[in-house]
Amino acid sequence: MILGIESSCDETAAAVVERGARTASSVVASQIATHARYGGVVPELASREHLRAIVPVVRAALAEAQISLADLDAIAVTSGPGLAGALLVGITYAKALAFASGLPLIAVNHLEGHIHAVLLEERQALGAGWAAGDEKLSGGDEAALALVVSGGHTHLYMARPTAGTWQYSLVGRTVDDAAGEAFDKVAKLLGLGYPGGPWIDALARFGNPKAVPFAFSQVKTKVHLEGRAPRTKAAKTAPIGKLDSRFLFSFSGIKTAVLRYVELHGMRAEAEGRHSRLYGEGRTANPPLTKEEALGLCPQGTLDLIASFQHAVVGDLMKKTFRAAEALGVRRILVTGGVAANGELRERFAAEAGRRGMRVAFPTLKLSTDNAAMIAAAAWPRFVAREFATEGLSADPSLALR
C-alpha cells in the first residue's frame, strides 16, 4: 500500500494505491477558483493553497481507503518538474510523514506519473490476475510511445519495460509553449477565462473546424546554437538540438495567429464583454455556471475560430505522434496529461490508430489531470526495486524523465 502525494502545480492531491494496480482512494483539492480571476496559475498563491490543503487532503485519502499510516508500506511524492514552491510543500510534508512513521520515501517524476496513469488503468483491468506475480509490473510488457500533453508539458517519450521497471528516452518535445498552455491562453484571449481547455473543448463542437485555415510549419533546427553550451538546466537535461526536428512541437505561433485574427476581425471588444459577463462583479472567483451560458455569448464567428484552433492543434499532435511511432516501429501509443481529456483528441487519435492498425490508450478523465493515484502507481516498480529517496531529496522544477 503506497500513499502518493502530488503538489507540482495547482492541485493538492493524495491517494492510496495497492501494488500499483488498485486505487483504494484518491482525493484532489483544486485551486481553480483561486487562480481563475488571474487567468492562470500564480505560483505564490499556489504554494499557500498547498500549505492550507496538504494535511486535510492526506487525512481524507487515508480515511477514504479506510487505513492508517501503520497500514502503509511506503510514501511517494512528486519531486519535479513543476513549480518550486508548490513541489516543496508536498516534498517537505512527505519527508516528515515518512520520518515520523519509519516508512521509505519514493521520489516520482511528475511526467512518469502521467504515463503510469494509463498503465494504472491497464493494471486495474487485469483485476485479480494482477496478483499472480510481481514480475508483471505493467498491464503489458510491450514498449510504447507516450505523448504527455498538458498545460506545462508536451513531450514524446519512448517507454520500455526493463527488468521489472520502466526506462524512458525523450523522442520529441515542444520548443516553446505546451499545447495546454496554448488552449488556456486562447481561451483567455476570447474572454472564456481559466482553465481554458475544457471550455475550448465544449464550444468547439458548435463551430466549423475548417473555417480558419491555421497551419503549422516544420520546426527548424536552431543552427545558430550549434556548438554552444546549453543556457538553461532544462536545455542540458532535454536538449532540443539532439532530437529529430520532425518530432518537435511549437504552439506559440498559433497563439499569435489567433491574436491577429481577433484583432483583424474586431473581436477584441466582444471578448472583453464576454469575460465581463462571465466573470464580472459577484462572480469573480467562479467559472461560468453552464456551458450554455458561455455558448449564448459566443457568435458563430467565435465558435468557428475556436473549432479551427482546436482542430489544428489536435492535428499537429496527431501528425507528429504517429510519425514518431512509425519511425520507431512502435504499435502501441499512450496519450496522457490534462489535454488527453479533450474529446476531439481522443476521437481522432482512436480513429487514426485504428486505421493504422495501432493501439492507443488514454487514462480516464479523472486521471488525465493532476492526481496522486498516478504518483503512487509510478512508485510501485521503484518500491519493488527498492529505489528509495535519500534525506537530501528536494524539489527539482526542471527534472528530466529518464
matplotlib code that plots the C-alpha trace (Angstrom):
import matplotlib.pyplot as plt

x = [0.0, 1.6, 0.4, 1.0, 1.3, 1.1, 1.6, 3.5, 1.2, -2.3, -3.8, -3.2, -3.7, -3.2, -4.1, -3.6, -2.8, -2.2, 0.6, 0.3, -2.9, -5.8, -6.9, -8.1, -8.6, -7.9, -8.6, -7.9, -8.2, -8.4, -7.3, -9.3, -11.4, -8.2, -6.5, -9.5, -9.6, -5.9, -6.3, -3.6, -1.7, 0.0, 2.9, 2.9, -0.9, -0.5, 2.1, -0.1, -3.1, -1.0, 0.1, -3.6, -4.8, -2.0, -2.8, -6.6, -6.2, -3.8, -6.1, -9.0, -7.2, -6.3, -9.9, -11.3, -9.0, -10.1, -6.5, -4.0, -0.3, 0.6, -1.0, 1.2, 4.3, 5.8, 5.1, 5.6, 5.8, 6.3, 9.8, 9.6, 9.1, 6.8, 6.6, 9.4, 7.3, 4.4, 6.7, 8.4, 5.2, 4.5, 8.1, 8.5, 5.3, 6.1, 9.6, 8.2, 5.5, 8.0, 10.4, 7.7, 6.2, 9.5, 8.4, 10.5, 10.1, 9.9, 10.6, 8.5, 8.8, 5.5, 5.8, 6.3, 3.2, 1.1, 2.4, 1.5, -2.0, -2.6, -0.7, -2.8, -5.9, -4.5, -3.4, -6.8, -8.4, -6.4, -8.1, -7.3, -4.9, -2.5, -1.5, -0.2, 3.4, 5.5, 7.4, 4.3, 4.7, 2.5, -0.7, 1.6, 5.3, 5.2, 7.2, 5.1, 5.4, 3.9, 2.6, 2.4, 0.4, -0.8, -0.7, 3.0, 4.3, 4.2, 6.7, 7.0, 8.8, 9.7, 8.8, 10.3, 9.8, 13.2, 13.9, 10.6, 10.8, 10.4, 13.0, 12.3, 14.0, 13.0, 11.8, 10.2, 9.0, 7.7, 10.4, 8.2, 4.7, 2.9, -0.3, -2.4, -0.9, -2.0, -5.5, -5.5, -4.1, -6.5, -9.5, -8.3, -7.9, -11.5, -12.9, -13.5, -11.3, -9.2, -8.8, -9.4, -9.1, -12.5, -14.2, -12.5, -13.4, -17.0, -17.6, -15.5, -18.2, -20.6, -18.1, -16.7, -13.2, -12.3, -13.4, -10.0, -7.1, -4.5, -1.3, 1.9, 5.3, 8.1, 10.2, 13.7, 16.9, 18.5, 21.7, 23.0, 23.0, 25.1, 28.3, 27.3, 26.8, 23.2, 21.9, 19.5, 19.3, 16.3, 18.3, 21.0, 18.6, 16.4, 18.4, 16.4, 19.4, 19.8, 16.2, 14.7, 13.1, 10.2, 9.1, 9.3, 6.2, 5.7, 2.5, 3.5, 2.8, -0.8, -1.4, -0.1, -2.3, -5.4, -4.5, -4.0, -7.3, -9.2, -7.6, -8.3, -11.9, -12.7, -13.4, -11.4, -14.3, -16.6, -14.2, -13.8, -17.5, -17.9, -15.3, -17.1, -20.4, -19.0, -16.5, -17.8, -19.0, -20.2, -18.7, -15.0, -13.8, -16.2, -16.3, -19.4, -22.4, -23.1, -21.8, -25.0, -24.3, -20.9, -22.4, -25.0, -22.4, -20.3, -21.4, -20.8, -17.6, -16.1, -17.2, -15.7, -12.4, -12.4, -13.2, -10.5, -7.9, -8.6, -8.7, -5.3, -3.7, -5.0, -4.0, -0.4, -0.2, -1.5, 0.7, 3.9, 3.0, 2.1, 5.1, 7.3, 5.6, 6.1, 9.8, 10.4, 8.4, 6.0, 2.5, 1.3, 0.7, -0.2, -1.7, -1.9, -2.0, -4.7, -5.1, -5.8, -9.2, -10.1, -12.9, -11.8, -8.2, -9.5, -11.8, -9.2, -6.3, -8.5, -9.7, -6.2, -4.8, -7.5, -6.8, -3.1, -3.6, -2.1, -3.3, -3.9, -4.8, -5.9, -6.4, -9.9, -10.9, -10.4, -6.8, -5.9, -5.5, -3.0, -3.7, -1.9, -3.0, -0.7, 2.2, 1.6, 1.2, 4.5, 6.2, 5.2, 8.0, 10.5, 9.3, 9.9, 13.4, 13.9, 14.8, 14.2, 14.8, 17.6, 17.2, 18.5, 15.5, 14.4, 12.3, 13.7, 11.5, 13.3, 13.6, 14.0, 12.5, 14.9]
y = [0.0, 3.2, 6.7, 9.1, 12.9, 15.4, 19.1, 20.1, 22.9, 23.9, 20.6, 19.3, 15.5, 12.4, 8.8, 5.2, 2.6, -1.1, -2.8, -0.1, -1.7, -0.9, 2.6, 2.5, 6.2, 9.4, 12.9, 16.1, 19.7, 22.0, 25.6, 26.7, 29.2, 30.8, 31.3, 31.9, 35.6, 35.9, 33.8, 31.4, 29.9, 32.3, 30.4, 32.2, 31.6, 28.0, 27.4, 29.0, 26.9, 23.7, 24.6, 25.0, 21.8, 19.2, 17.9, 17.5, 16.0, 13.3, 12.6, 12.3, 9.9, 7.6, 7.8, 7.0, 4.0, 3.0, 2.6, 4.4, 5.3, 2.0, 0.1, 1.8, 0.3, 3.4, 7.1, 8.5, 12.2, 14.2, 15.7, 17.5, 19.0, 21.8, 25.0, 25.1, 26.3, 24.0, 21.0, 21.9, 21.7, 18.2, 17.0, 18.5, 17.0, 13.6, 13.6, 14.5, 11.8, 9.2, 10.1, 10.0, 6.7, 5.0, 4.4, 4.5, 7.6, 7.3, 10.2, 10.2, 12.3, 14.0, 13.1, 9.4, 9.7, 10.8, 7.8, 5.5, 6.9, 4.9, 1.9, 2.0, 1.7, -1.4, -2.9, -2.4, -4.0, -7.2, -7.4, -10.4, -11.7, -8.9, -10.5, -13.6, -12.3, -9.3, -9.6, -8.4, -4.8, -3.3, -4.0, -5.2, -5.7, -4.1, -0.9, 2.2, 5.7, 8.1, 11.5, 13.6, 16.7, 19.1, 22.8, 22.6, 19.8, 18.5, 15.6, 12.4, 9.5, 6.0, 3.9, 0.4, -2.1, -3.3, -5.7, -5.0, -1.2, 1.3, 3.2, 6.4, 8.2, 11.6, 11.5, 14.9, 17.9, 21.5, 24.1, 26.8, 26.6, 23.5, 22.6, 23.0, 26.5, 27.4, 26.3, 28.4, 31.5, 31.4, 30.9, 33.9, 35.9, 35.1, 36.0, 32.5, 32.5, 29.8, 26.9, 27.2, 23.7, 22.4, 25.5, 25.2, 21.5, 22.2, 25.0, 23.7, 21.2, 24.1, 25.6, 24.8, 23.4, 24.3, 28.0, 29.4, 27.7, 27.5, 25.7, 24.5, 24.8, 22.4, 23.3, 24.0, 23.1, 26.1, 26.2, 29.4, 27.4, 24.5, 24.1, 26.5, 25.5, 25.0, 28.2, 26.5, 23.4, 22.2, 22.5, 20.3, 17.6, 17.7, 19.2, 20.1, 20.1, 16.3, 15.5, 14.8, 18.0, 16.1, 15.3, 18.8, 20.8, 24.6, 26.3, 29.9, 30.6, 29.5, 31.7, 34.7, 33.7, 33.6, 37.0, 38.5, 37.0, 38.5, 42.0, 41.9, 40.9, 43.3, 40.6, 42.2, 44.2, 41.2, 39.0, 41.6, 41.9, 38.2, 37.9, 40.7, 38.9, 35.5, 36.7, 40.1, 41.6, 39.0, 36.1, 37.0, 33.8, 31.4, 29.9, 30.3, 28.5, 26.4, 25.7, 27.0, 30.4, 30.7, 29.4, 32.1, 34.8, 33.4, 34.4, 31.9, 33.5, 32.9, 29.3, 28.8, 30.3, 28.0, 24.9, 25.7, 26.3, 23.0, 21.1, 22.5, 21.7, 18.2, 17.6, 18.7, 16.4, 13.5, 14.0, 14.1, 11.4, 8.8, 9.9, 9.1, 5.8, 4.7, 5.8, 3.9, 0.8, 1.2, -0.3, 1.0, 4.6, 6.1, 9.6, 11.2, 14.5, 17.2, 17.7, 14.0, 14.7, 16.6, 14.9, 15.6, 14.5, 11.1, 10.6, 11.4, 9.6, 6.5, 6.6, 7.1, 4.3, 2.0, 3.0, 2.3, -1.0, 0.5, 0.5, 3.8, 4.1, 7.0, 7.4, 8.0, 11.7, 11.7, 10.5, 12.7, 15.9, 16.0, 13.5, 11.4, 7.9, 8.1, 9.1, 6.1, 3.8, 5.0, 4.4, 0.7, -0.6, 1.6, 0.1, -3.4, -2.3, -0.6, 2.7, 5.0, 8.7, 10.0, 12.6, 15.2, 15.0, 18.4, 20.0, 19.9, 22.2, 21.2, 17.5, 15.4, 12.0, 9.1]
z = [0.0, -1.2, -0.2, -3.1, -2.7, -5.6, -5.4, -8.6, -9.7, -8.7, -7.3, -3.9, -4.2, -2.1, -3.0, -1.7, -4.4, -3.7, -5.7, -8.4, -9.5, -7.2, -6.3, -2.7, -2.5, -4.5, -3.2, -5.1, -3.8, -6.8, -6.9, -10.0, -8.1, -6.6, -10.0, -12.3, -11.7, -12.9, -16.0, -14.9, -12.0, -9.7, -8.1, -4.7, -4.3, -5.4, -2.6, 0.0, -1.0, -0.9, 2.7, 3.6, 2.0, 2.3, 5.8, 5.3, 1.9, 3.1, 6.1, 3.7, 1.4, 4.4, 5.7, 2.2, 2.0, 5.5, 6.6, 8.9, 8.5, 10.1, 7.2, 4.6, 3.1, 1.6, 0.8, -2.7, -3.7, -6.8, -6.8, -10.2, -12.7, -11.5, -9.5, -6.9, -4.0, -4.8, -5.0, -1.7, 0.2, -0.9, -0.5, 2.9, 4.2, 2.7, 4.2, 7.6, 7.4, 6.2, 9.0, 11.7, 10.6, 9.7, 6.1, 3.0, 0.7, -3.1, -5.4, -8.6, -11.7, -12.5, -16.2, -15.3, -13.1, -16.1, -18.1, -15.2, -15.1, -18.3, -17.1, -13.9, -15.9, -17.6, -14.3, -12.8, -15.8, -15.0, -11.7, -9.5, -12.2, -11.4, -8.1, -9.8, -9.8, -9.0, -12.3, -14.2, -13.3, -16.1, -18.0, -20.8, -21.4, -24.8, -25.4, -26.1, -27.4, -24.7, -25.6, -22.4, -23.2, -20.6, -19.6, -18.7, -21.0, -24.5, -24.7, -26.6, -24.8, -25.7, -22.7, -22.4, -19.6, -18.4, -15.6, -13.8, -14.1, -16.9, -18.8, -20.8, -23.7, -25.0, -28.6, -29.1, -27.2, -27.6, -28.3, -26.7, -25.3, -24.2, -26.0, -22.8, -22.3, -25.8, -25.0, -21.8, -23.5, -26.4, -24.1, -22.1, -25.2, -26.2, -22.8, -21.6, -18.5, -16.8, -17.2, -20.9, -22.1, -21.0, -22.5, -25.8, -25.9, -25.0, -27.5, -30.5, -31.4, -32.3, -34.8, -38.2, -37.8, -41.4, -41.2, -40.3, -42.1, -39.4, -40.3, -38.6, -40.3, -39.8, -36.7, -37.9, -36.2, -34.5, -36.4, -34.6, -31.3, -32.6, -30.7, -27.9, -24.3, -23.1, -21.5, -19.1, -17.0, -19.0, -22.2, -20.6, -19.4, -22.5, -25.4, -28.4, -30.7, -30.3, -31.2, -34.7, -35.8, -37.3, -33.7, -32.3, -31.5, -31.4, -30.2, -29.8, -33.5, -33.4, -30.3, -32.3, -35.3, -33.1, -31.7, -35.1, -36.3, -33.3, -34.0, -37.7, -37.3, -34.5, -31.9, -29.0, -27.6, -27.9, -26.0, -23.2, -22.9, -22.7, -19.9, -18.0, -18.3, -17.2, -14.6, -13.7, -10.4, -7.9, -9.9, -10.0, -8.5, -10.1, -13.6, -15.8, -14.4, -17.5, -21.0, -22.4, -20.7, -22.5, -25.7, -25.7, -25.5, -28.5, -32.0, -34.8, -35.9, -32.4, -32.4, -35.8, -34.6, -31.5, -33.6, -36.1, -33.4, -31.6, -34.9, -35.9, -32.5, -32.3, -35.9, -35.2, -32.1, -34.2, -37.1, -35.2, -32.7, -35.4, -37.5, -34.5, -33.8, -37.4, -37.4, -34.2, -35.2, -32.3, -32.4, -29.0, -28.1, -24.7, -24.6, -21.2, -19.4, -19.0, -22.7, -23.1, -21.7, -24.8, -26.7, -30.2, -29.4, -28.1, -31.1, -33.8, -32.1, -31.7, -35.3, -36.7, -34.6, -35.9, -39.5, -39.0, -37.1, -33.9, -30.3, -28.4, -24.7, -22.6, -18.8, -17.5, -17.5, -13.7, -14.1, -17.0, -14.9, -12.0, -9.3, -6.7, -7.8, -10.8, -8.5, -6.2, -9.2, -10.7, -7.3, -7.3, -9.6, -7.7, -4.4, -5.7, -6.9, -3.5, -5.2, -2.2, -1.8, 0.5, 3.2, 0.8, -1.5, -2.7, -5.4, -9.0, -11.1, -14.3, -13.5, -16.7, -17.2, -17.9]

ax = plt.figure().add_subplot(projection="3d")
ax.plot(x, y, z, "-o")
ax.set_aspect("equal")
plt.show()
